[in-house]
């Protein structure tokens, strides 16, 4: 039996040194690829995040959200034709006012109500509400069960001042109908702002909006 043969018992002999007597040199162990791949993935993710942050910083964004302007003249004309009313519209308000909520409100067991709401300077809000032959219950509903707070005269007509107990809204109630409609002005601004808004109100038929196209607030 030669040295390269396997013994009968099945045991393998240890490898023999080279015949020329030179010592063998161990081969270097390859580096594990797992650590390198994880490191590359982390670096790639960081670079992607930096790129996203740079993009986000340069994308223009609106500083605030504005509501679309409401068509006061058009809706007032439609209400006038359907109800045979002459709704009040704001004319001559200064810059900063914008009509945002204009409609005819119809609620069960409540009279139909013309409403024109405006965003006002300083972040406040004001609206005019009108109905035909508005009863005391309708006035209470529109003013939020407010309590009397005096009165003010606008164009020779007295308006009663009402203040909500929580201080959230103030109201002016016109002592005389405006073009046959019970008229209330309600808002979150001060009394001076509400009085200025009440001063601007005119029946559609006598205003600059009577023959105007889609618009918001007529300028002087």
C-alpha positions in Angstrom: 0.0 0.0 0.0 1.4 3.4 -1.0 1.5 6.5 1.2 -1.3 8.2 -0.8 -3.7 5.3 -0.3 -6.3 5.3 2.5 -5.8 2.8 5.3 -8.2 0.0 5.5 -9.8 1.4 8.6 -11.0 4.5 6.7 -8.9 7.0 8.5 -7.3 9.6 6.3 -3.6 10.5 6.9 -2.5 14.0 7.5 -1.3 15.9 4.5 2.4 15.4 3.8 4.8 18.3 3.4 6.0 19.1 -0.2 8.6 16.8 -1.5 11.1 19.6 -2.0 11.0 20.4 1.7 9.7 24.0 1.4 7.4 25.3 4.1 3.8 26.1 3.1 2.4 29.6 3.4 -1.1 30.1 4.8 -3.5 31.9 2.4 -5.0 35.2 3.8 -8.6 34.8 5.0 -11.0 36.9 2.8 -12.7 39.8 4.6 -16.4 39.4 5.5 -18.6 41.2 3.0 -21.5 41.7 5.5 -19.8 44.6 7.5 -18.8 46.5 4.3 -22.3 46.2 2.8 -24.0 47.5 5.9 -21.6 50.5 6.1 -22.3 51.3 2.5 -26.0 51.1 3.0 -25.9 53.5 6.0 -23.8 56.0 4.0 -26.2 55.9 1.1 -29.2 56.5 3.4 -27.5 59.5 4.9 -26.8 61.0 1.5 -30.4 60.4 0.4 -31.7 62.1 3.5 -29.4 65.1 3.0 -30.6 65.4 -0.6 -34.2 65.4 0.5 -33.6 68.0 3.2 -31.9 70.3 0.6 -34.8 69.8 -1.8 -37.4 70.5 0.9 -35.6 73.7 2.0 -35.7 75.1 -1.6 -39.3 74.2 -2.4 -41.5 77.3 -2.2 -44.4 77.1 0.2 -47.4 79.3 0.8 -47.1 81.3 4.0 -50.9 81.0 4.7 -54.0 79.6 3.2 -56.6 81.9 1.7 -60.2 81.2 1.0 -61.7 81.7 -2.4 -63.5 85.0 -2.9 -67.3 84.7 -2.9 -69.5 86.2 -5.7 -71.5 88.6 -3.7 -73.2 90.3 -6.6 -74.1 87.2 -8.4 -75.6 85.3 -5.4 -77.4 88.4 -4.2 -79.1 88.8 -7.6 -80.2 85.1 -7.5 -81.6 85.5 -4.0 -83.4 88.7 -5.1 -85.0 87.0 -8.0 -86.0 83.8 -6.1 -87.2 85.5 -2.9 -88.2 89.0 -4.3 -85.8 90.5 -1.8 -83.3 93.3 -2.1 -80.3 91.8 -0.1 -77.8 94.0 1.6 -74.2 94.1 0.3 -71.1 95.8 1.5 -69.9 98.7 -0.5 -66.7 100.8 0.0 -65.0 98.6 2.5 -61.2 99.3 2.7 -58.5 97.0 1.6 -58.2 93.8 3.7 -61.9 92.8 3.6 -62.9 89.7 1.6 -66.2 88.1 1.0 -65.9 84.4 1.8 -69.3 83.0 2.7 -72.3 84.3 0.8 -75.5 82.2 0.5 -79.2 81.9 1.3 -79.5 79.7 4.5 -82.6 77.4 4.6 -83.1 75.5 7.8 -86.2 73.6 9.0 -88.6 75.6 11.1 -86.5 78.7 10.6 -87.1 81.5 8.1 -84.8 81.7 5.0 -81.9 83.9 5.8 -79.6 85.9 3.5 -76.0 85.8 4.8 -72.9 87.5 3.5 -69.8 86.8 5.6 -66.5 88.6 5.2 -62.9 88.1 6.5 -61.9 91.3 8.1 -58.4 92.9 8.8 -56.7 91.6 11.9 -58.0 88.0 11.5 -61.6 88.8 12.6 -64.8 88.0 10.8 -68.1 89.9 10.2 -71.4 89.0 8.5 -74.7 90.5 7.7 -77.8 88.3 8.1 -81.3 89.3 6.9 -84.8 87.8 6.7 -88.3 89.0 6.0 -90.2 89.9 9.2 -87.7 88.5 11.5 -89.2 87.7 14.9 -87.5 88.0 18.3 -86.7 84.3 18.2 -84.9 84.7 14.9 -82.9 87.6 16.3 -81.9 85.5 19.4 -80.9 82.6 17.2 -78.7 84.8 15.1 -77.0 86.6 18.0 -76.4 83.6 20.2 -78.6 84.6 23.1 -76.6 87.8 23.6 -77.3 90.5 26.2 -77.9 94.2 25.6 -74.7 96.4 25.6 -76.1 99.8 24.5 -76.7 101.2 21.1 -75.1 103.2 18.3 -76.5 105.4 15.5 -75.4 104.7 11.9 -76.7 107.1 9.2 -79.4 108.3 11.5 -80.7 104.8 12.3 -80.3 103.3 15.8 -78.6 99.8 16.1 -78.9 97.9 19.3 -75.6 96.5 20.6 -75.6 92.9 21.9 -72.7 91.0 23.5 -72.4 87.3 23.9 -71.6 86.1 27.4 -68.5 84.3 26.3 -67.2 87.4 24.5 -66.8 85.5 21.3 -69.1 87.7 19.1 -70.8 91.1 19.1 -73.9 92.0 17.2 -75.7 95.1 16.0 -79.4 94.8 15.3 -80.9 97.5 13.1 -84.0 99.1 14.6 -85.6 99.6 11.2 -85.9 97.2 8.3 -83.4 97.7 5.5 -85.3 97.4 2.2 -88.0 95.5 3.9 -85.6 93.0 5.6 -84.8 92.6 9.3 -81.0 93.2 9.4 -78.3 92.1 11.9 -74.5 92.5 11.8 -72.5 90.0 13.8 -68.7 89.6 14.1 -65.7 88.8 16.2 -64.0 92.2 15.8 -64.5 95.3 18.0 -67.5 97.6 18.0 -65.7 100.1 15.7 -65.2 97.5 13.1 -68.8 96.3 13.3 -70.0 99.8 13.0 -67.8 100.4 9.9 -69.2 97.2 8.4 -72.8 98.3 9.2 -72.1 101.7 7.6 -71.0 100.0 4.3 -74.3 98.0 3.9 -76.6 99.0 1.1 -79.5 97.2 -0.7 -78.2 95.5 -3.8 -80.5 97.6 -6.1 -79.0 100.9 -4.9 -75.4 99.7 -4.8 -72.5 99.7 -7.2 -72.9 95.9 -7.4 -76.4 96.1 -9.0 -75.0 95.7 -12.5 -71.6 94.4 -11.7 -70.3 91.1 -12.7 -68.8 88.5 -10.3 -67.1 90.6 -7.6 -66.5 90.8 -3.8 -66.5 94.3 -2.3 -67.1 97.3 -4.3 -64.5 100.1 -3.9 -65.5 103.7 -3.4 
